[in-house]
Amino acid sequence: MKDSAREYLQAHRIEVFVAFAAATALGLLAVLKRRVAVRTAIWPTVRAKIENIFLDASNSHRNPVTNAVLAYSYSIRDSFYSGQITLSAGESSLESLREEMIGQQISVQYDPGRPEVSIFTRHKVRGWLVERDPRLSVWRLIELWLDKLP
């Protein structure tokens, strides 16, 4: 049995190495995601005002997708900051979104060490589904982690 396993590993060493590297990378990303999620869970909350709504057109999986983006602003210690939330709402919903949401208040969390970094952790904004949660984005997690390095 040992000889056949050794022969298999020798014959398929590239495949085994690629599988091991992929599993290691996924494990590291999971650990990183968990660390950032734990850290952001204790960030302070602040009231933000929805200032504008615009459309964001992109090609996702070869299909054109149009989402609505809420632009919000908030202030911390007399300094003003902004952020965005992407909603699952297309062009047909833009006017109703503008009427319903511009000027409304929402709660966002911000990094106390870098107050210009904010996140919206809920899955809905006044009944509209949030398309992308920055807290769950792998690239956003890597960006936050890299920003903390010396």
CORWO-V346056 format. One record per backbone hydrogen bond with DSSP energy under -1.0 kcal/mol. CO is the residue of the C=O (numbers start at 1). NH is the residue of the N-H. E is the energy in kcal/mol with one decimal. If there is no record, write none. Layout:
((CO:NH:E) (CO:NH:E))
//
This chain:
((1:5:-2.0) (2:6:-2.4) (3:7:-2.6) (4:8:-2.3) (5:9:-2.5) (6:10:-2.3) (7:11:-2.5) (8:12:-2.2) (12:16:-2.6) (13:17:-2.6) (14:18:-2.7) (15:19:-2.5) (16:20:-2.6) (17:21:-2.8) (18:22:-2.5) (19:23:-2.5) (20:24:-2.4) (21:25:-2.5) (22:26:-2.6) (23:27:-2.2) (24:28:-2.5) (25:29:-2.4) (26:30:-2.2) (27:31:-2.2) (28:32:-2.6) (29:33:-2.9) (30:34:-2.2) (31:35:-2.4) (32:36:-2.5) (33:37:-2.6) (34:38:-2.4) (35:39:-2.1) (36:40:-3.0) (37:41:-1.4) (39:42:-1.0) (40:43:-1.4) (44:110:-2.0) (46:108:-2.5) (48:106:-2.6) (49:73:-2.1) (50:103:-3.0) (52:71:-3.0) (54:69:-3.2) (56:67:-2.4) (58:65:-3.7) (60:63:-1.8) (63:60:-2.5) (65:58:-2.9) (67:56:-2.8) (68:87:-3.8) (69:54:-2.0) (70:85:-1.9) (71:51:-2.7) (71:52:-1.6) (72:83:-2.0) (73:49:-2.7) (74:81:-3.0) (76:79:-1.7) (79:76:-2.5) (81:74:-2.2) (83:72:-2.5) (85:70:-3.2) (86:131:-3.0) (87:68:-1.3) (87:89:-1.9) (90:93:-1.3) (91:94:-1.4) (93:97:-2.5) (94:98:-2.6) (95:99:-2.5) (96:100:-2.3) (97:101:-3.1) (98:102:-1.4) (101:104:-2.8) (104:50:-2.8) (106:48:-3.4) (108:46:-2.8) (109:119:-2.7) (114:117:-2.5) (117:111:-2.4) (119:109:-2.6) (123:130:-2.8) (125:128:-2.4) (128:125:-2.7) (129:88:-2.6) (133:136:-2.2) (137:141:-2.2) (138:142:-2.4) (139:143:-2.3) (140:144:-2.5) (141:145:-2.4) (142:146:-2.9) (143:147:-2.1) (146:149:-1.0))
//
